[in-house]
Amino acid sequence: MPFGIWDPESSRDGTTSGSEFKLNGTELLIDEGRVDIAADAAESHFLKRIIHKGEETILVPQPSDDPNDPLLWPRWQKEAAFWTIFFNAIIFAILPGPIIAPATFLLAGVFHVPLTSIAQLSGYQLLVVGAFGPFVSVLAQKYGKRPQFLFAAVSATVGTAICVAGSERVHYQTVLAGRIIQGFGVTAWESLAVAAVGDLFYLHERGLRTAILVVALAGTASIVAIISGAMSEGVGWANLFVALLPIDVVCLLLTVFLLPEMQFVRKTQSTAVLSDNVAEKPALVVHAEMVHTNTSAQSTSSPTHARKSYGQRLRPFSDRPFTQESVFHLLLAAVAHLGNPAVWWILLVSGVLVCFFVVTAYILSQIFSVPPYNLGVAANGFFYVGPFIGGLAAVSIGPLCDWTARFLARRHNGIFEAEFRIPVNVLGLLCCGLGWFLFAWRVDHEVANGYYLASFCFGLVCFGVSVPSTSAGLYILDSFPRQSTSIFVLQMMLKNFIFYGFSMFINTWAAVSGPGAVFRTFGIIS
């Protein structure tokens, strides 16, 4: 094959023929009229396809003929589900963490506790998020995503209500309890949101939406900090939770009425399986799913499944489990993914790098609330304008991943490889390196207005970490479609355990060694 990609057919040892070998992430994406790459011209004809940007594109995965298949939902229903996930991911998964970040220095005085204790209001919450991850993964695989989303929305709402009570009483332990319960509401929205994109959309539709969710999960913390900083100074920090509670209730209602179960079991998902070297063999064997209609024609046969009514779709549980495997077996399978080198690469580039960006919030107030900067709570919040702009710019990474994938697929005889999502990571490498090292230099050379450049550097880092996060998210959906839920949960667990670990020492580290040493370490590892 071109580009140094290994030929997956296993004729080297003579055990498996190419037509029988299925490789996730290798798909026939662009039909260039070459019937020589199909195992059977008739099979190629029956693949469902659309015209996408003036080019005939084969649908990956191939939808079933069941009207309840989420891939066949009406466009409005798909978009309603996606944007419900998007907004709920922000409100339930992202907002609880940074909502008190700009007021860290202030809250230490209010509760008469050290800065580390304030950091642990987020740290213990994140510990719960990580520890609850395996159970969300297993339950989602067995019983579907809707029950997990419903439980998460209820937990987050109840946790916020407890935080309201604790903030009005100025009672640290009550606020801590509310933050911990909020943690149970974070897990599903953080770990299952991107996996849901693979349930709802075809391969060629995933790039922009994955980027939007990645930016929501990694970048919108910035706008939260901007707003919460201004509110803390204007109306008091206690009113942050009061304002959040009705928003939680609205998002809970959106979950109930606009987010049906989107998990669906199809017989197969592959449209293309390679055999022999494309560059050398004129007859490339491709496995094609036998379907009876294309997207421009209706099936002449009567449907074998009736579309569920709206009331049936609102049920909290599906009629039957999505797998017959036991919960214990699914837990072991989730751990077994750690034996896959590709999973470790994903965890490192999209998990660890995001961690460095997020845990920096623990020390920003510590850096800029003292001379020579002397920023107030609101000004500490406005520091996040830089990363907010960086996050907005990062939305472009999804379409860029799609463009590079199609560009390389055209030069690969119309065959898409999941590895075509990876080249954009070079951009992330450059931005992360430049952002962290310039940030370190700026805080080492303190000047009163130095926070402007520091904010720009933090924005560059935000953009930089969003690149591999988007790329890795798409790679997971393309290469491991059936295991994506477990892998996203592993990613979420790693991030939150690291968040918790850093909350125990990063404030002391920055105070003793200086924030420049922290940022240089992040830059070197990145």
Secondary structure, DSSP 8 states (H G I E B T S, - for coil): -GGG------TTTTSS-GGG---TTEEE-B--S-GGGSS-HHHHHTS-EEEETTEEEE-SS---S-TT-GGGS-HHHHHHHHHHHHHHIIIIIITTTGGGGGGHHHHHHHHT--HHHHHHHHHHHHHHHHHHHHHHHHHHHHH-HHHHHHHHHHHHHHHHHHHHHHHHHT-HHHHHHHHHHHHHHHHHHHHHHHHHHHHHS-GGGHHHHHHHHHHHHHTTHHHHHHHHHHHHHHT-TTHHHHHHHHHHHHHHHHHHHH--------S---S----S-TTT-S---------S--TTS--SS--SS----HHHHT-SS-SS-S--S-HHHHHHHHHHGGG-HHHHHHIIIIIIHHHHHHHTHHHHHHHHTSTTT---HHHHHHTTHHHHHHHHHHTTHHHHHHHHHHHHHHTTTTEEEGGGGSTTHHHHHHHHHHHHHHHHHHHHS--TTTHHHHHHHHHHHHHHHHHHHHHHHHHHHHH-TTTHHHHHHHHHHHHHHHHHHHHTTHHHHHHHH-HHHHHHHHHHH-
